């Protein structure tokens, strides 16, 4: 059974390790990887912000937290595109499409529970919306 948990600043280390492993598979040159990480959504400044909002979530494959499957970084936004309150998911990263789906479903349920009107996220440079309330 998966474990889904709200992340805090203690998650910085394993998020960075998770992303660096994924990055090593895409970029061979260590200097290019380092330069890429300077603008990555999981850079230090970004994690310091998003992990303190209380809206970022991690996913593990079991309750012992042995296998990290992914996470999303998010924050609520007020008055976005004519809506009063929405959840902006800045970044989703996962080991599989199934884990990404679980994370996106978690964001939607979380937003709905908190009475936010929509969840916005970016997929392939296109912003997507999941409505969480009737309008």
LINKA-V427886 format. One record per residue. N is the residue number from 1. NEAR is the number of other C-alpha atoms within 12 Angstrom. Layout:
n	near
N	NEAR
N	NEAR
This chain:
n	near
1	11
2	22
3	25
4	30
5	28
6	27
7	31
8	26
9	24
10	15
11	30
12	27
13	19
14	26
15	38
16	28
17	18
18	24
19	32
20	24
21	19
22	21
23	24
24	19
25	13
26	14
27	18
28	15
29	13
30	16
31	13
32	15
33	21
34	19
35	14
36	21
37	25
38	16
39	14
40	22
41	26
42	35
43	26
44	20
45	17
46	27
47	33
48	23
49	23
50	32
51	32
52	22
53	23
54	23
55	36
56	43
57	42
58	44
59	41
60	28
61	24
62	16
63	15
64	13
65	19
66	13
67	21
68	30
69	34
70	40
71	47
72	45
73	43
74	41
75	31
76	31
77	24
78	16
79	15
80	18
81	15
82	12
83	22
84	17
85	25
86	34
87	43
88	36
89	38
90	34
91	37
92	37
93	37
94	30
95	24
96	18
97	14
98	17
99	27
100	26
101	21
102	29
103	38
104	40
105	24
106	33
107	44
108	33
109	23
110	30
111	31
112	22
113	15
114	19
115	21
116	31
117	32
118	36
119	38
120	34
121	30
122	21
123	16
124	9
125	9
126	9
127	15
128	18
129	24
130	26
131	24
132	26
133	21
134	10
135	10
